[in-house]
Amino acid sequence: MSDESPLGALEGVRIVDLTQMLAGPFCTQLLADQGAEIIKVEPLDGDHTRIVGPYHDDDKLRAFGGYFASVNRNKRSIAIDLKRPEGRDLVMRLCDGADAVVENYRGGVMDRLGLGYEALHERYPKLVYATIRGFGDWRIGRSPYTDWPAYDVVAQAFGGVMAITGPDKTTPMKVGPGIGDLMPATMCAFGIVSAIFRAHKTGRGQFVDVGMVDAILSLCERIVHQHAYTGGVPTPEGNHHPLLCPFGMFPAKDGFITIAAHADAHWPILCRLIGKPELGTDPRLATVQDRRAHQDEIIAVVSAFTGQHTKKELLAHFGGQVPFAPVNDVRDVFSDPHFVARDMIVPVSHPGLDHETRVAGVAIKMTETPGRVRHRAPLLGEHTDLYLGSIGCTPVEIARLRADKIVV
């Protein structure tokens, strides 16, 4: 890891990052991975995820754990007390020359501090101001729940994804990854880049508003058209698809695999591979709709074959012929040659460790300006002196600010 060029497609873009927890930091990390300069402004006790863990057994320092390390790489940290007028003035000055500010506080918090959209827009008209809130911001559309707090599980429940996820039709279930945070984060990153592109053309910034529950609903676009077109209310479908078959999870001797051979091109191939070629020409199963109507029969036949073999055997048998995957746990992911070839398990240094650890890599690949993990997540206030110096503070002033506990 290093800061050597090329830095990425967003080289030269500066973001003042006032976010904490998962949604905001993941958003700004996506930008950082593509070369944006992220100035992470933390409270004096740091982003609250610094103390969440998990900690490596060999970590002698415990400055932060895996949670913080995973979503704050490629950033710089400055710690400022926003409750103090001098601290707020420092943030205002940091915004001079920045392309965007991102925050995920409860609505109204930044306004009360004098750092809301209107105040910053008046002083820096080209600045983009982005927010991620549970139910969006009142400036765009005032929800009756605008002031309610929200986390991942709230967004998943409210936005509709839990109601179509689960082992049976009556048991909703939370999705494993924190998609209630990660999906709005990804959409906000796209919105920020779009707004910066526009600002560079027009000289005028704008307000970017992403509601967590809105992002989840957009992820669940299928339930909207299912209800609008049929009047139906989609329910959990277990590990199979409500419209396509075979499309889902099947047993193996040592776990589970997935097959998506619903298409006319793949269905007869699957039938041959499971030793039932006659099903590929069965007129009862001729179309996508026919196969869905006979879902229970098809699942039983495919399961009878897959259950006799290991995941590795099934990978060799089905792989490359029909859409197939073993259900990998993280040990499988670490050992699979795909993720090595794609640079998706990346070594990273960690304060307090005398060896490297690993974080997830950058999924957006580019030929000319590749995004990458350039450096570890920062220590709290690791770059305070650097950025205060960049806005004209002298060493004496910085020492006073630190002594007065305005910065760390």
Wavefront OBJ file of the C-alpha trace (Angstrom):
o trace
v 0.000 0.000 0.000
v 1.155 3.502 -0.824
v -0.062 6.897 -1.979
v 1.762 6.633 -5.301
v -0.027 7.602 -8.517
v -2.358 6.914 -10.120
v -4.651 7.958 -7.291
v -7.865 7.201 -9.134
v -10.581 8.829 -11.189
v -11.498 11.223 -8.352
v -7.968 12.539 -7.835
v -8.202 16.231 -6.936
v -11.672 15.924 -5.382
v -11.764 16.960 -1.716
v -14.518 15.804 0.636
v -15.093 17.036 4.191
v -16.477 13.959 5.924
v -18.641 14.574 9.011
v -20.054 11.051 9.118
v -19.960 8.263 11.691
v -20.994 4.618 12.128
v -21.529 2.719 8.821
v -23.652 4.445 6.162
v -21.724 7.717 5.969
v -18.220 6.245 6.318
v -18.916 3.570 3.683
v -20.149 6.296 1.333
v -17.006 8.378 1.726
v -14.782 5.303 1.543
v -16.218 4.498 -1.879
v -15.086 7.967 -2.955
v -11.713 7.568 -1.239
v -11.082 4.257 -2.995
v -11.395 6.089 -6.314
v -8.879 8.740 -5.305
v -10.885 11.448 -3.540
v -9.189 13.164 -0.594
v -11.356 12.473 2.446
v -10.897 14.690 5.506
v -12.634 12.730 8.244
v -13.712 15.210 10.930
v -14.260 13.286 14.160
v -15.394 14.328 17.631
v -12.663 14.426 20.244
v -13.492 10.898 21.404
v -13.568 9.657 17.823
v -16.064 7.939 15.566
v -17.998 5.637 17.867
v -17.099 2.580 15.776
v -13.447 2.917 16.823
v -14.268 1.055 20.043
v -16.659 -1.519 18.602
v -13.983 -4.057 17.599
v -13.403 -6.821 16.789
v -9.758 -6.563 17.841
v -7.004 -8.826 16.590
v -5.507 -10.948 19.372
v -2.067 -9.524 18.587
v -3.179 -5.879 18.669
v -1.050 -4.136 21.295
v -2.613 -0.679 20.835
v -6.352 -1.182 20.243
v -6.697 2.247 18.643
v -9.544 0.834 16.569
v -10.929 -2.543 15.566
v -11.984 -4.278 12.397
v -15.275 -2.396 12.032
v -13.562 0.989 11.818
v -10.659 -0.353 9.759
v -13.006 -1.848 7.175
v -14.885 1.342 6.268
v -12.384 4.135 6.919
v -9.320 3.225 4.877
v -7.825 5.794 2.496
v -8.969 8.670 4.752
v -7.279 11.342 6.881
v -8.477 12.131 10.415
v -8.776 15.449 12.195
v -10.548 15.608 15.559
v -12.498 18.797 16.339
v -14.975 19.748 19.046
v -17.969 21.064 17.080
v -19.617 22.288 20.269
v -17.048 25.067 20.520
v -17.260 28.143 18.253
v -13.558 27.845 17.423
v -14.110 24.245 16.341
v -17.016 25.134 14.112
v -14.944 27.904 12.543
v -12.212 25.386 11.731
v -14.697 23.158 9.925
v -16.037 26.135 7.992
v -12.496 26.962 6.900
v -11.809 23.357 5.915
v -14.735 23.612 3.494
v -12.940 26.335 1.547
v -11.851 24.631 -1.651
v -13.689 21.389 -0.873
v -15.989 19.835 -3.455
v -18.463 18.330 -1.003
v -19.461 17.944 2.626
v -21.092 14.708 3.782
v -22.886 14.202 7.106
v -25.296 11.702 8.623
v -26.321 13.395 11.852
v -29.979 13.630 12.858
v -31.769 16.333 10.893
v -31.233 19.833 12.331
v -28.004 19.049 14.224
v -25.709 20.722 11.714
v -28.145 23.616 11.261
v -28.020 24.347 14.985
v -24.227 24.345 14.800
v -24.269 26.878 11.964
v -22.865 24.281 9.539
v -26.036 23.321 7.705
v -26.602 23.443 3.970
v -27.826 27.041 3.779
v -24.913 28.445 5.792
v -22.292 26.581 3.789
v -23.990 27.190 0.450
v -24.104 30.921 1.079
v -20.383 31.020 1.773
v -19.323 28.388 -0.798
v -21.900 28.315 -3.620
v -20.076 25.564 -5.522
v -20.012 23.199 -2.546
v -22.117 20.020 -2.700
v -23.785 19.122 0.610
v -24.856 15.482 1.037
v -26.803 13.774 3.809
v -27.854 10.250 4.698
v -30.731 10.133 7.157
v -33.201 7.418 8.090
v -36.240 9.038 6.456
v -34.587 11.716 4.367
v -34.269 15.442 4.900
v -37.123 17.931 5.194
v -35.650 20.113 2.445
v -36.584 17.597 -0.242
v -39.752 16.078 1.176
v -40.891 16.171 4.786
v -41.811 12.670 5.877
v -43.995 12.292 8.975
v -40.983 10.350 10.320
v -38.327 12.876 9.343
v -37.093 13.315 12.921
v -37.020 9.624 13.778
v -33.640 7.936 14.310
v -32.833 4.903 12.178
v -30.276 2.150 11.830
v -29.798 -0.710 9.387
v -32.496 -2.954 10.830
v -35.013 -0.076 10.831
v -34.341 0.674 7.172
v -34.545 -3.002 6.218
v -37.906 -3.379 7.950
v -39.433 -0.095 6.797
v -38.183 -0.264 3.197
v -39.677 -3.690 2.502
v -36.723 -6.072 2.202
v -37.418 -8.014 5.411
v -40.991 -8.746 4.330
v -39.747 -10.675 1.281
v -36.812 -12.371 3.017
v -37.160 -15.426 5.220
v -37.397 -19.226 5.363
v -41.151 -19.377 4.745
v -44.099 -17.173 3.843
v -44.822 -16.134 7.435
v -41.343 -15.444 8.836
v -39.657 -12.169 7.807
v -35.892 -12.060 8.267
v -33.127 -9.471 8.348
v -30.611 -9.643 5.522
v -27.145 -10.541 6.858
v -25.032 -7.585 5.624
v -26.044 -4.112 6.790
v -27.722 -3.225 3.511
v -29.895 -0.674 5.317
v -26.675 1.323 5.634
v -24.661 0.101 2.663
v -27.304 0.650 -0.027
v -28.006 4.304 0.902
v -24.246 4.824 1.232
v -23.663 3.590 -2.304
v -26.499 5.713 -3.689
v -25.218 8.766 -1.838
v -21.733 8.282 -3.293
v -23.275 8.198 -6.771
v -25.308 11.305 -5.957
v -22.233 13.150 -4.716
v -20.231 12.373 -7.847
v -23.187 13.432 -10.015
v -23.619 16.696 -8.126
v -19.884 17.467 -8.237
v -19.877 16.836 -11.989
v -22.758 19.301 -12.322
v -21.087 21.855 -10.036
v -17.910 21.762 -12.113
v -19.992 22.620 -15.182
v -22.220 25.291 -13.635
v -20.279 26.579 -10.650
v -23.231 25.804 -8.401
v -23.479 23.101 -5.751
v -26.655 21.526 -4.470
v -28.172 19.473 -1.667
v -27.997 15.664 -2.034
v -30.529 13.831 0.139
v -30.630 10.035 0.575
v -33.151 8.451 2.922
v -32.122 5.013 4.165
v -35.626 3.594 3.836
v -35.951 5.105 0.340
v -32.756 3.376 -0.763
v -34.024 0.031 0.520
v -37.337 0.462 -1.288
v -35.456 1.167 -4.524
v -33.487 -2.039 -3.912
v -36.846 -3.832 -3.578
v -38.146 -2.478 -6.890
v -39.648 -5.872 -7.713
v -42.292 -5.696 -4.968
v -43.536 -2.373 -6.343
v -44.241 -3.659 -9.829
v -45.600 -6.957 -8.492
v -48.160 -5.091 -6.388
v -48.890 -2.399 -8.980
v -49.395 -4.876 -11.839
v -51.155 -7.723 -9.998
v -52.385 -6.372 -6.676
v -50.440 -9.119 -4.950
v -48.496 -8.764 -1.721
v -45.109 -10.513 -2.052
v -44.046 -12.622 0.928
v -40.811 -14.407 1.838
v -39.974 -17.117 -0.674
v -37.319 -18.934 1.300
v -34.332 -19.643 -0.906
v -36.171 -19.732 -4.222
v -37.571 -17.119 -6.596
v -41.235 -16.059 -6.767
v -41.233 -15.842 -10.576
v -38.405 -18.084 -11.845
v -37.540 -21.781 -11.494
v -35.102 -23.393 -10.967
v -33.570 -20.310 -9.349
v -32.362 -20.734 -5.810
v -30.525 -22.833 -3.240
v -30.151 -26.594 -3.234
v -28.538 -29.033 -0.776
v -25.085 -30.553 -1.140
v -23.441 -33.249 0.947
v -21.392 -30.658 2.825
v -23.522 -27.520 2.608
v -25.506 -25.788 -0.081
v -25.173 -24.550 -3.652
v -27.205 -22.248 -5.890
v -28.413 -22.801 -9.448
v -30.166 -20.334 -11.749
v -31.148 -22.421 -14.780
v -34.589 -20.951 -15.371
v -33.856 -19.679 -18.892
v -34.790 -21.732 -21.956
v -31.098 -21.958 -22.896
v -29.993 -23.397 -19.558
v -32.936 -25.589 -18.585
v -32.205 -28.523 -20.948
v -28.499 -28.387 -20.053
v -29.342 -28.686 -16.361
v -31.671 -31.607 -17.076
v -28.869 -33.425 -18.888
v -26.382 -32.704 -16.097
v -28.672 -34.157 -13.402
v -29.361 -37.263 -15.512
v -32.925 -36.288 -16.424
v -32.685 -35.256 -20.100
v -36.338 -36.115 -20.675
v -37.394 -33.181 -18.473
v -35.706 -30.817 -20.916
v -38.248 -31.730 -23.592
v -41.253 -32.284 -21.320
v -44.076 -30.072 -22.722
v -45.343 -29.481 -19.184
v -42.095 -27.599 -18.458
v -41.614 -25.864 -21.803
v -41.739 -22.207 -20.704
v -40.517 -20.082 -17.805
v -44.103 -19.836 -16.566
v -44.598 -23.614 -16.863
v -41.493 -24.323 -14.842
v -42.568 -21.874 -12.154
v -45.955 -23.622 -11.976
v -44.178 -26.929 -11.306
v -41.642 -25.478 -8.900
v -42.018 -28.089 -6.147
v -41.454 -30.966 -8.571
v -38.372 -29.339 -10.117
v -36.821 -28.427 -6.773
v -37.273 -31.997 -5.555
v -35.620 -33.510 -8.654
v -32.670 -31.128 -8.638
v -32.198 -31.502 -4.868
v -32.154 -35.292 -5.168
v -29.129 -35.018 -7.457
v -27.223 -32.232 -5.723
v -27.658 -33.783 -2.284
v -25.538 -36.757 -3.343
v -22.415 -34.659 -4.053
v -20.092 -32.226 -2.290
v -19.884 -28.546 -3.148
v -16.506 -29.108 -4.787
v -17.852 -31.954 -6.904
v -20.863 -29.898 -7.951
v -18.615 -26.942 -8.830
v -16.659 -29.179 -11.196
v -19.868 -30.701 -12.601
v -22.013 -27.580 -13.120
v -19.483 -24.763 -13.256
v -19.416 -22.885 -16.554
v -22.349 -24.832 -17.999
v -25.267 -23.402 -16.037
v -25.261 -20.415 -13.651
v -23.974 -21.998 -10.458
v -22.252 -21.145 -7.190
v -21.398 -22.892 -3.962
v -22.721 -21.137 -0.875
v -19.377 -19.857 0.416
v -18.566 -19.021 3.981
v -15.737 -16.555 4.598
v -13.145 -19.357 4.737
v -14.191 -20.369 1.234
v -13.969 -16.749 0.112
v -10.428 -16.372 1.477
v -9.251 -19.507 -0.338
v -11.064 -19.102 -3.655
v -8.767 -18.153 -6.576
v -11.395 -15.756 -7.980
v -11.039 -13.316 -5.106
v -7.251 -13.532 -5.309
v -7.295 -12.798 -9.044
v -9.702 -9.917 -8.535
v -7.734 -8.415 -5.618
v -10.758 -8.562 -3.341
v -9.010 -9.642 -0.117
v -6.449 -6.919 0.461
v -3.570 -6.829 2.957
v -3.510 -3.721 5.128
v -1.329 -2.548 7.994
v -2.888 -1.885 11.391
v -1.591 0.199 14.315
v -0.503 -2.079 17.137
v 0.111 -5.066 14.853
v 3.551 -6.105 13.633
v 1.968 -7.906 10.681
v -0.693 -7.100 8.112
v -4.357 -7.999 8.363
v -7.028 -8.123 5.638
v -9.967 -6.004 4.481
v -12.392 -6.342 1.560
v -11.059 -4.930 -1.698
v -12.425 -2.423 -4.201
v -15.211 -3.854 -6.376
v -15.216 -1.031 -8.965
v -12.396 -1.807 -11.373
v -11.006 0.695 -13.914
v -8.232 0.327 -16.466
v -6.738 3.832 -16.488
v -7.450 5.026 -12.956
v -7.871 1.933 -10.801
v -9.324 2.393 -7.352
v -7.344 0.703 -4.621
v -6.572 0.469 -0.930
v -3.675 2.914 -0.582
v -3.368 3.142 3.200
v -4.956 1.972 6.433
v -7.670 3.743 8.386
v -6.285 6.721 10.346
v -5.569 7.081 14.011
v -7.773 9.642 15.757
v -6.476 13.108 14.869
v -3.534 11.659 12.956
v -3.685 14.470 10.397
v -4.890 17.350 12.571
v -1.650 19.297 12.257
v -1.548 18.741 8.494
v -5.001 20.167 7.852
v -4.877 22.968 10.395
v -1.627 24.041 8.787
v -3.299 23.925 5.375
v -5.888 26.516 6.496
v -3.249 28.867 7.865
v -2.918 27.871 11.520
v 0.582 28.310 12.902
v 2.257 25.699 15.132
v 1.661 28.003 18.098
v -2.065 28.278 17.276
v -2.339 24.516 16.819
v -0.689 23.952 20.183
v -3.173 26.350 21.807
v -6.157 24.658 20.134
v -4.918 21.306 21.392
v -4.263 22.629 24.900
v -7.786 24.127 24.965
v -9.195 20.745 23.902
v -10.729 22.134 20.745
v -8.795 19.660 18.622
v -6.953 16.396 19.137
l 1 2 3 4 5 6 7 8 9 10 11 12 13 14 15 16 17 18 19 20 21 22 23 24 25 26 27 28 29 30 31 32 33 34 35 36 37 38 39 40 41 42 43 44 45 46 47 48 49 50 51 52 53 54 55 56 57 58 59 60 61 62 63 64 65 66 67 68 69 70 71 72 73 74 75 76 77 78 79 80 81 82 83 84 85 86 87 88 89 90 91 92 93 94 95 96 97 98 99 100 101 102 103 104 105 106 107 108 109 110 111 112 113 114 115 116 117 118 119 120 121 122 123 124 125 126 127 128 129 130 131 132 133 134 135 136 137 138 139 140 141 142 143 144 145 146 147 148 149 150 151 152 153 154 155 156 157 158 159 160 161 162 163 164 165 166 167 168 169 170 171 172 173 174 175 176 177 178 179 180 181 182 183 184 185 186 187 188 189 190 191 192 193 194 195 196 197 198 199 200 201 202 203 204 205 206 207 208 209 210 211 212 213 214 215 216 217 218 219 220 221 222 223 224 225 226 227 228 229 230 231 232 233 234 235 236 237 238 239 240 241 242 243 244 245 246 247 248 249 250 251 252 253 254 255 256 257 258 259 260 261 262 263 264 265 266 267 268 269 270 271 272 273 274 275 276 277 278 279 280 281 282 283 284 285 286 287 288 289 290 291 292 293 294 295 296 297 298 299 300 301 302 303 304 305 306 307 308 309 310 311 312 313 314 315 316 317 318 319 320 321 322 323 324 325 326 327 328 329 330 331 332 333 334 335 336 337 338 339 340 341 342 343 344 345 346 347 348 349 350 351 352 353 354 355 356 357 358 359 360 361 362 363 364 365 366 367 368 369 370 371 372 373 374 375 376 377 378 379 380 381 382 383 384 385 386 387 388 389 390 391 392 393 394 395 396 397 398 399 400 401 402 403 404 405 406 407 408
